[in-house]
Amino acid sequence: MAPAVTQLLFLQLVLGPTLATDIKMQFGTRNFRILNVDYPKVIYPSGFQGYCNGLMAYVRGKIKTSHCSKIHYVMHAPWKAIQKVCKESESFCENYNEYCTLTEDAFPITVCSLSHQQPTISCYYNSTETNQRAHLLCSRKYEAQPIGIIGLH
């Protein structure tokens, strides 16, 4: 019985950090796909007063906050095209404590920017559609997944 307990303890100590890292990566990738990728682009009903107001109501519900984000980026491209960007991330963004990269190609992107400060229950956003390169956060250095957008270039 003692060797089995020793093996189990050894596996927990060795594999525990790996499993935690994998779970963090899966969670980050899942959130990125849900919150930052909209392909094909959804058309919200007119009651939402524009794409970004509909999208940001959805985002606020998903992350369970009443806080009005100042800016939010949404990429309108197939997941496989976006996913390829993080295959090799040579840069480390210290401000975010993650690997990061700049896309080689421009992507269709909608920028949702907070119009003006309002009570937290009534955020109003302006939509700007652009076709630009994006700075992405990646889950690790090699064979990674996108986990965030930190800006446009």
C-alpha positions in Angstrom: 0.0 0.0 0.0 2.8 2.4 0.8 4.4 2.3 -2.7 1.0 3.2 -4.2 0.6 6.2 -1.9 4.2 7.3 -2.8 3.5 7.0 -6.5 0.3 9.0 -6.2 2.1 11.7 -4.2 4.9 11.8 -6.7 2.4 12.2 -9.6 0.6 15.0 -7.8 3.8 16.9 -7.2 5.2 16.4 -10.7 2.0 16.6 -12.8 0.1 19.1 -10.6 1.7 22.3 -12.0 1.4 20.9 -15.5 -2.3 20.3 -15.1 -2.9 23.7 -13.6 -1.1 25.3 -16.5 -3.1 23.4 -19.0 -6.4 24.3 -17.3 -5.3 28.0 -17.2 -4.5 27.8 -21.0 -7.8 26.1 -21.8 -9.7 28.7 -19.8 -7.9 31.6 -21.4 -8.3 30.2 -24.9 -12.0 29.6 -24.3 -12.6 33.1 -22.9 -10.7 34.6 -25.9 -12.9 32.7 -28.4 -16.1 33.6 -26.6 -15.2 37.3 -25.9 -12.8 38.3 -28.7 -13.8 36.3 -31.8 -17.1 36.8 -33.7 -17.1 35.0 -37.0 -19.2 35.2 -38.9 -20.1 38.6 -37.4 -23.4 38.6 -35.4 -26.1 41.2 -36.3 -27.8 42.4 -33.1 -31.4 43.6 -33.1 -32.0 47.4 -33.5 -32.9 47.6 -29.8 -29.2 47.3 -28.9 -28.4 50.5 -30.8 -25.5 49.1 -32.7 -23.1 46.2 -32.8 -20.9 47.2 -29.8 -23.7 47.9 -27.5 -25.2 44.4 -28.1 -21.8 42.7 -27.9 -20.7 44.5 -24.7 -24.0 43.6 -23.0 -23.1 40.0 -23.9 -19.5 40.4 -22.7 -20.6 42.0 -19.4 -23.0 39.1 -18.8 -20.3 36.5 -19.6 -17.7 37.9 -17.3 -20.4 38.8 -14.7 -19.6 42.4 -14.1 -21.5 45.7 -14.2 -18.2 47.6 -15.0 -18.1 49.3 -18.3 -14.9 48.3 -20.1 -13.2 51.3 -21.8 -12.2 49.4 -24.9 -12.8 45.9 -26.3 -11.5 44.3 -29.5 -13.3 41.7 -31.6 -11.7 39.8 -34.5 -13.9 38.7 -37.4 -11.9 35.9 -38.8 -12.0 32.1 -38.7 -10.5 30.6 -35.5 -7.9 28.6 -37.5 -6.5 31.8 -39.0 -6.3 33.5 -35.6 -4.9 30.5 -33.8 -1.9 30.2 -36.2 -0.6 33.6 -34.9 0.6 32.1 -31.6 2.5 29.2 -33.0 5.7 31.0 -32.1 5.8 34.0 -29.7 9.3 35.4 -29.5 8.3 38.3 -27.3 7.5 38.4 -23.6 5.2 41.2 -22.6 6.2 42.0 -19.0 3.2 44.3 -18.4 0.9 41.3 -18.9 3.3 38.6 -17.7 2.5 36.6 -20.9 4.1 35.9 -24.2 2.8 38.1 -27.0 3.1 38.6 -30.7 2.0 40.9 -33.5 0.0 39.4 -36.3 1.8 39.3 -39.7 -1.5 40.0 -41.5 -4.2 42.5 -40.9 -7.5 41.1 -39.6 -11.0 42.6 -39.7 -11.6 44.0 -36.2 -14.3 45.9 -34.5 -13.1 48.3 -31.7 -15.8 48.9 -29.1 -14.9 52.1 -27.2 -16.9 53.5 -24.3 -18.7 56.6 -25.5 -18.7 58.5 -22.2 -19.0 57.6 -18.6 -22.5 56.7 -17.6 -24.1 54.9 -14.7 -22.8 51.3 -14.7 -26.1 49.9 -15.8 -26.2 51.9 -19.0 -22.8 51.6 -20.9 -22.9 53.1 -24.4 -20.3 52.1 -26.9 -19.1 53.5 -30.3 -18.1 50.9 -33.0 -15.1 51.3 -35.2 -14.5 48.7 -37.9 -10.9 48.4 -39.1 -8.6 46.1 -40.9 -5.3 46.0 -38.9 -2.6 43.9 -37.4 -3.2 43.0 -33.7 -1.0 42.5 -30.7 -2.1 39.2 -29.1 -1.3 37.6 -25.8 -0.3 33.9 -26.2 -0.6 31.1 -23.7 3.1 30.2 -24.0 6.2 30.6 -26.3 5.7 27.7 -28.7 2.5 26.0 -30.1 0.4 28.3 -28.0 -3.2 29.6 -28.2 -4.3 33.2 -28.3 -5.6 34.4 -24.9 -6.1 38.2 -25.3 -5.8 41.3 -27.5 -3.7 44.1 -26.1 -3.8 46.6 -29.0 -3.7 47.3 -32.7 -0.8 48.2 -35.0 
